Amino acid sequence: MNFTRWSARLPGTQRRAAARTDHTAAPDRQAETPNPVPAARAEQLTDEHAPVPAVDELPVREVLDRVPALVALVHGPDHRVAYINDAYVTAFGVRPLGEPTRESLPELDELGLLPLLDQVLRSRKPRTLKSRKAPDGRSYTFTCTPVTEGENAGVLVFATDVTDHAEAAERLRASERRQRETAVTLQRSLLPQELEEPDDLRIAATYQPGGTEAAVGGDWYDVITLGGGRTALVIGDVMGRGVRAAAVMGQLRTAVRAYARLDLPPHEVLQLLDGLATEIDANQIATCVYAIHDPNEGRLVYASAGHLPILVRDESGVVLRADEPTGPPLGTGGWMHASGSVPLGPGSTAVLYTDGLVERRNEDLDEGIAALQRALAGATGTPQVVCDRLVRSAGVTADHDDDVAVLVLQHPARTGPDSDLFRNAALELLGGIEAAPRARAFASGVLTSWRFPTDLHDLGVLAASELVANSLQHGTPPMRLRLRRTDRRLIIEVTDGDDHLPRRRRAEPGDESGRGIAIVATIASNWGSRRTPGGGKAVWCEFVLPKGAT
């Protein structure tokens, strides 16, 4: 192949040839013409700088040979090699000319460049292939430009060495992967490793971090048994991504568990969290739902700080959306949160979730929540089955662009022998000197009917007597004694109209009071107290049932 003939067809070649012709002809014409410039003027011209050669005057092959980038010229439908420059020879060795590219330049075939050559030859438009690693271990960006004239057509291949850029990009990606792995590890370590298992609820949860291209967020969930048969459930989302969001999430989750031990109403817990979130980082905003389930009430009492609504499916399959009341996110300050409630009777299923499950870029958020409602209406089975079905129905995959946390809880409808393990008994106390013996007789009869062992029976009667005596002495009407058994424990609770919470203290030998709570705390597995809505308090204790008692 005559490269000179081919190089003459490159764009601008004709202009460069014409320029060289004019340049060589000019001196002859000047020799024939008398010099019109005076001697002084001519002397002045000789002092000027020599003219810089034009780009068109540079020989094409000499320029390409000296270019540090790799250059190859191929022609024809089988891309026969017409030329390779010195840089190409240095990188891949000497290659025969006139042979098809597939045989003469096998490295281009390994890089998958031949289809691109066909495309450029056919479309006569330049194409670029970015950062491909060649057999020599270096990375190149290939630009293929059509070179055509008449029926002859070829492609000029120009390869720029981008190894340094590629290695820097790989180091950056590796650093981002390590940071993401650190954040995911931190996130998962801060989430509950095992969910607490309340007596009256069946619970399942799932957490899925965003895809590999997305930094992990601050989604979290938790289940906290409060004692007395009550359970707290929480789910939240810290705005932002990375280790910082995960760290803030961990602080909020720890704070929620601490505040939950105070057995406060949901809106008071959020009020405390709001102030804490401001102290942690005034620029970090989080959403959260805190809910409490009391099996005696058959309702889910909740408070929301800018979070998505709880969805509840009743036994008949009707889905209720609990979206009121809702306050602003945590960390905004200056807002008084309020509690609401939603029925959660036997056979009901509730779902708490973060926005990654329902939010899509091209859809309205309400459409995503409505789709989740439809999926929940047809979801049956265990909480884990429901959880998995909701995640699949939302189209969440491993490369999802946002974190997803889902918490599913069910209040089972128990029938048959299982229902005998969950029983309630209550007695209204009118006060007076007969209240204490009446309460003891009631407790004894109930525990006998539940066929508890003698030692547990006696401890239960003693605890009921002490709690009632404490309420009669320090409380106000109305008063109630409630006994409840589950498959795991016996719960004794006394409520009255006074909101002063008792505390355990050491009674001196001469004290006439202060021993009742100490006795209860000694004989019971656990005890506590809380204020009740509308005023008043509840004092409770519980005993873990021996295996033979069920």
TACOR-V288729 format. One line per field, one symbol per residue. ss: DSSP state (H for helix, E for strand, - for the rest). A space follows every 10 residues. Layout:
ss = ???
This chain:
ss = --HHHHH--- --HHHHHHHH HHHHHHHHHH HH------HH HHHHHH---- ----HHH--H HHHHHH---E EEEEE----E EEEE-HHHHH HH-------E HHHH-HHHHH ---HHHHHHH HHH---EEEE EEE-----EE EEEEEEEEE- -EEEEEEEEE E-HHHHHHHH HHHHHHHHHH HHHHHHHHHH ---------- -EEEEEEE-- -------EEE EEEEEEE--E EEEEEEEE-- --HHHHHHHH HHHHHHHHHH -----HHHHH HHHHHHHHHH -----EEEEE EEEE----EE EEEEE----E EEE-----EE EE---EE--E ---------E EEE----EEE EEE-HHH--- ----HHHHHH HHHHHHH--- --HHHHHHHH HHH------- ---EEEEEEE E----HHHHH H-EEEEEEE- ---HHHHHHH HHHHHHHHH- ---HHHHHHH HHHHHHHHHH HHHH----EE EEEEE---EE EEEEEE---- ---------- -----HHHHH HHH--EEEEE E-----EEEE EEEE--HHH-
